[in-house]
Amino acid sequence: MGDLAHVVVRRRQDSCVATISGEIDMSNADEIRTVLEDRLVEDATTYVIDLTGTQYLDSAGLRMLFTIAERLRVRGRTLHLVVPEGASVRRLLTIVEMPSRVSMHARVDEALAGSG
């Protein structure tokens, strides 16, 4: 991933929370997807990707999010995205109709509360 992005994955109750900070673009989207898929906890029922610290997201990053959402859906799991209101990343996700596929929240605690 180089210096563009940093990924931290942690367990919170029966949920898996991945926090991505930095930039997600064609140079690192596949690597981030691999890291997320490798670190996802199998027995977690809900997955949260926190994009609060993500400053930039291009089409490769969008494809990565759609791919992860679909893979989780097929496995009967739920994906929630955390993106602050007014963030440019949130506007982009809304334009590509991501909220029709996954729940979007302003904070991680809201995403976890919405998962129950």
Backbone as CSV, one residue per row, in Angstrom:
resi,resn,N_x,N_y,N_z,CA_x,CA_y,CA_z,C_x,C_y,C_z
1,MET,0.815,-1.195,0.000,0.000,0.000,0.000,0.856,1.255,0.000
2,GLY,2.110,1.077,0.308,2.988,2.231,0.316,2.567,3.238,1.370
3,ASP,2.779,4.501,1.059,2.451,5.565,2.003,1.064,6.154,1.774
4,LEU,0.350,5.671,0.767,-0.946,6.267,0.442,-2.048,5.942,1.431
5,ALA,-2.068,4.717,1.950,-3.166,4.307,2.821,-2.668,3.430,3.952
6,HIS,-3.449,3.446,5.026,-3.167,2.615,6.192,-4.463,1.910,6.575
7,VAL,-4.392,0.595,6.808,-5.570,-0.202,7.144,-5.374,-0.854,8.506
8,VAL,-6.377,-0.702,9.371,-6.386,-1.360,10.676,-7.702,-2.118,10.783
9,VAL,-7.621,-3.414,11.103,-8.821,-4.236,11.258,-8.874,-4.716,12.698
10,ARG,-10.045,-4.533,13.335,-10.192,-4.968,14.724,-11.576,-5.576,14.939
11,ARG,-11.701,-6.344,15.981,-12.959,-7.009,16.333,-13.688,-6.177,17.378
12,ARG,-15.002,-5.986,17.195,-15.844,-5.331,18.195,-17.098,-6.167,18.349
13,GLN,-17.186,-6.901,19.436,-18.266,-7.845,19.707,-18.371,-8.833,18.547
14,ASP,-19.529,-8.917,17.891,-19.673,-9.855,16.771,-19.451,-9.172,15.427
15,SER,-18.785,-8.015,15.467,-18.523,-7.245,14.250,-17.026,-7.125,13.990
16,CYS,-16.702,-6.895,12.734,-15.331,-6.665,12.306,-15.278,-5.244,11.744
17,VAL,-14.400,-4.402,12.297,-14.304,-3.002,11.886,-12.943,-2.768,11.235
18,ALA,-12.971,-2.321,9.982,-11.748,-1.975,9.260,-11.713,-0.465,9.075
19,THR,-10.626,0.142,9.487,-10.457,1.583,9.346,-9.399,1.830,8.280
20,ILE,-9.773,2.617,7.274,-8.852,2.945,6.185,-8.615,4.447,6.201
21,SER,-7.353,4.831,6.322,-7.021,6.250,6.254,-6.068,6.478,5.087
22,GLY,-6.160,7.677,4.519,-5.307,8.017,3.383,-6.076,8.019,2.081
23,GLU,-5.440,7.514,1.030,-6.018,7.532,-0.310,-6.169,6.107,-0.843
24,ILE,-7.301,5.868,-1.516,-7.529,4.579,-2.169,-7.653,4.856,-3.657
25,ASP,-6.695,4.351,-4.419,-6.726,4.571,-5.861,-6.244,3.322,-6.589
26,MET,-6.068,3.429,-7.889,-5.703,2.257,-8.679,-4.354,1.660,-8.286
27,SER,-3.517,2.442,-7.628,-2.202,1.925,-7.238,-2.263,1.022,-6.003
28,ASN,-3.341,1.106,-5.201,-3.380,0.321,-3.972,-4.717,-0.366,-3.677
29,ALA,-5.737,-0.161,-4.490,-7.072,-0.707,-4.210,-7.066,-2.236,-4.127
30,ASP,-6.375,-2.900,-5.036,-6.335,-4.366,-4.992,-5.621,-4.861,-3.744
31,GLU,-4.563,-4.192,-3.368,-3.830,-4.588,-2.166,-4.678,-4.362,-0.907
32,ILE,-5.396,-3.254,-0.852,-6.282,-2.993,0.285,-7.383,-4.047,0.345
33,ARG,-7.976,-4.381,-0.794,-9.017,-5.420,-0.844,-8.473,-6.738,-0.307
34,THR,-7.263,-7.107,-0.727,-6.643,-8.344,-0.261,-6.427,-8.312,1.253
35,VAL,-5.927,-7.192,1.767,-5.719,-7.053,3.211,-7.046,-7.197,3.943
36,LEU,-8.087,-6.526,3.452,-9.393,-6.610,4.100,-9.925,-8.032,4.075
37,GLU,-9.861,-8.678,2.941,-10.378,-10.038,2.831,-9.580,-11.014,3.691
38,ASP,-8.275,-10.842,3.780,-7.436,-11.724,4.590,-7.681,-11.549,6.087
39,ARG,-8.050,-10.348,6.495,-8.200,-10.061,7.926,-9.641,-10.101,8.418
40,LEU,-10.598,-10.276,7.526,-11.983,-10.323,7.969,-12.192,-11.550,8.838
41,VAL,-12.889,-11.355,9.919,-13.139,-12.426,10.872,-14.305,-13.272,10.370
42,GLU,-14.050,-14.561,10.163,-15.055,-15.457,9.566,-16.367,-15.501,10.315
43,ASP,-16.328,-15.506,11.651,-17.570,-15.663,12.390,-18.280,-14.340,12.683
44,ALA,-17.731,-13.241,12.214,-18.411,-11.953,12.382,-19.621,-11.905,11.461
45,THR,-20.702,-11.352,11.959,-21.903,-11.251,11.137,-21.994,-9.903,10.433
46,THR,-21.320,-8.907,10.980,-21.381,-7.564,10.419,-19.969,-7.037,10.196
47,TYR,-19.793,-6.386,9.077,-18.510,-5.781,8.736,-18.711,-4.282,8.544
48,VAL,-17.828,-3.514,9.159,-17.872,-2.061,9.056,-16.550,-1.608,8.444
49,ILE,-16.650,-0.814,7.384,-15.464,-0.176,6.826,-15.583,1.308,7.127
50,ASP,-14.656,1.787,7.935,-14.640,3.183,8.368,-13.756,3.988,7.416
51,LEU,-14.388,4.841,6.637,-13.678,5.681,5.667,-13.532,7.116,6.160
52,THR,-13.687,7.324,7.466,-13.599,8.670,8.029,-12.281,9.340,7.666
53,GLY,-11.191,8.600,7.704,-9.875,9.161,7.407,-9.439,9.005,5.965
54,THR,-10.379,8.626,5.096,-10.054,8.459,3.674,-10.290,9.789,2.962
55,GLN,-9.221,10.360,2.429,-9.334,11.662,1.766,-9.635,11.555,0.275
56,TYR,-9.310,10.413,-0.331,-9.472,10.289,-1.786,-9.864,8.864,-2.125
57,LEU,-10.785,8.745,-3.069,-11.276,7.444,-3.520,-11.559,7.559,-5.014
58,ASP,-10.885,6.724,-5.836,-11.146,6.774,-7.275,-11.980,5.568,-7.689
59,SER,-12.119,5.362,-8.992,-12.981,4.281,-9.500,-12.486,2.900,-9.059
60,ALA,-11.185,2.722,-8.904,-10.660,1.434,-8.424,-11.072,1.202,-6.974
61,GLY,-11.088,2.257,-6.190,-11.546,2.160,-4.806,-13.029,1.862,-4.731
62,LEU,-13.800,2.483,-5.611,-15.239,2.189,-5.674,-15.473,0.725,-6.028
63,ARG,-14.756,0.240,-7.029,-14.884,-1.157,-7.438,-14.539,-2.092,-6.276
64,MET,-13.501,-1.744,-5.515,-13.107,-2.531,-4.355,-14.254,-2.622,-3.343
65,LEU,-14.896,-1.493,-3.055,-16.002,-1.488,-2.093,-17.198,-2.288,-2.601
66,PHE,-17.543,-2.131,-3.873,-18.652,-2.909,-4.446,-18.340,-4.404,-4.420
67,THR,-17.084,-4.770,-4.701,-16.676,-6.179,-4.694,-16.799,-6.774,-3.294
68,ILE,-16.294,-6.062,-2.305,-16.372,-6.557,-0.926,-17.825,-6.672,-0.487
69,ALA,-18.642,-5.674,-0.809,-20.065,-5.716,-0.434,-20.749,-6.930,-1.041
70,GLU,-20.469,-7.219,-2.303,-21.099,-8.361,-2.971,-20.608,-9.686,-2.384
71,ARG,-19.322,-9.793,-2.130,-18.787,-11.042,-1.549,-19.382,-11.307,-0.171
72,LEU,-19.543,-10.263,0.617,-20.153,-10.430,1.931,-21.634,-10.794,1.802
73,ARG,-22.329,-10.153,0.881,-23.753,-10.435,0.682,-23.973,-11.898,0.327
74,VAL,-23.151,-12.428,-0.567,-23.260,-13.824,-0.983,-23.057,-14.759,0.218
75,ARG,-22.228,-14.350,1.170,-21.963,-15.156,2.363,-22.968,-14.897,3.479
76,GLY,-23.985,-14.073,3.190,-24.998,-13.779,4.195,-24.545,-12.799,5.256
77,ARG,-23.564,-12.000,4.922,-23.035,-11.010,5.860,-23.459,-9.609,5.426
78,THR,-23.314,-8.664,6.346,-23.732,-7.296,6.098,-22.533,-6.362,6.139
79,LEU,-22.498,-5.415,5.213,-21.455,-4.392,5.201,-22.080,-3.040,5.509
80,HIS,-21.430,-2.305,6.406,-21.810,-0.927,6.716,-20.593,-0.052,6.438
81,LEU,-20.825,1.086,5.805,-19.744,2.052,5.570,-19.910,3.230,6.511
82,VAL,-18.797,3.728,7.011,-18.806,4.928,7.846,-18.105,6.028,7.073
83,VAL,-18.879,7.066,6.759,-18.352,8.210,6.019,-19.034,9.454,6.582
84,PRO,-18.278,10.429,7.067,-18.885,11.621,7.660,-19.775,12.382,6.672
85,GLU,-20.838,12.970,7.216,-21.698,13.847,6.409,-20.844,14.963,5.813
86,GLY,-21.082,15.292,4.573,-20.364,16.383,3.923,-19.001,16.016,3.352
87,ALA,-18.520,14.819,3.608,-17.225,14.411,3.074,-17.321,14.177,1.568
88,SER,-16.261,14.517,0.840,-16.274,14.325,-0.615,-16.430,12.848,-0.964
89,VAL,-15.862,11.969,-0.151,-16.010,10.527,-0.400,-17.480,10.123,-0.290
90,ARG,-18.205,10.701,0.664,-19.633,10.385,0.820,-20.423,10.846,-0.410
91,ARG,-20.108,12.025,-0.909,-20.803,12.523,-2.113,-20.566,11.578,-3.282
92,LEU,-19.344,11.118,-3.452,-19.018,10.184,-4.530,-19.791,8.880,-4.359
93,LEU,-19.815,8.330,-3.151,-20.542,7.080,-2.903,-22.034,7.239,-3.168
94,THR,-22.569,8.393,-2.870,-23.979,8.655,-3.132,-24.249,8.732,-4.635
95,ILE,-23.365,9.369,-5.376,-23.512,9.488,-6.834,-23.560,8.119,-7.498
96,VAL,-22.738,7.183,-7.020,-22.694,5.845,-7.630,-23.701,4.895,-6.980
97,GLU,-24.576,5.448,-6.154,-25.688,4.714,-5.531,-25.239,3.597,-4.585
98,MET,-24.119,3.797,-3.928,-23.663,2.836,-2.928,-24.694,2.650,-1.805
99,PRO,-25.401,3.717,-1.363,-26.373,3.514,-0.290,-27.521,2.550,-0.645
100,SER,-27.708,2.254,-1.915,-28.736,1.272,-2.280,-28.247,-0.156,-2.036
101,ARG,-26.942,-0.324,-1.801,-26.362,-1.657,-1.569,-25.898,-1.881,-0.144
102,VAL,-25.443,-0.833,0.502,-24.963,-0.947,1.878,-25.458,0.247,2.688
103,SER,-25.504,0.070,4.002,-25.878,1.175,4.884,-24.694,2.104,5.064
104,MET,-24.982,3.398,5.048,-23.925,4.371,5.293,-24.262,5.119,6.577
105,HIS,-23.227,5.347,7.385,-23.381,5.987,8.683,-22.322,7.068,8.830
106,ALA,-22.580,8.010,9.737,-21.623,9.090,9.978,-20.548,8.695,10.988
107,ARG,-20.857,7.701,11.866,-19.904,7.289,12.903,-19.929,5.774,13.074
108,VAL,-18.829,5.235,13.571,-18.715,3.779,13.761,-19.767,3.277,14.739
109,ASP,-19.990,4.000,15.853,-20.980,3.525,16.824,-22.374,3.454,16.213
110,GLU,-22.706,4.366,15.297,-23.998,4.303,14.598,-24.065,3.062,13.707
111,ALA,-22.966,2.765,13.041,-22.936,1.579,12.171,-23.115,0.309,12.992
112,LEU,-22.449,0.237,14.129,-22.575,-0.945,14.978,-23.972,-1.053,15.569
113,ALA,-24.573,0.071,15.932,-25.947,0.051,16.463,-26.930,-0.345,15.371
114,GLY,-26.658,0.083,14.137,-27.527,-0.246,13.012,-27.396,-1.673,12.545
115,SER,-26.364,-2.350,13.035,-26.133,-3.728,12.604,-26.955,-4.718,13.398
116,GLY,-27.478,-4.297,14.531,-28.219,-5.216,15.394,-29.620,-5.236,15.022
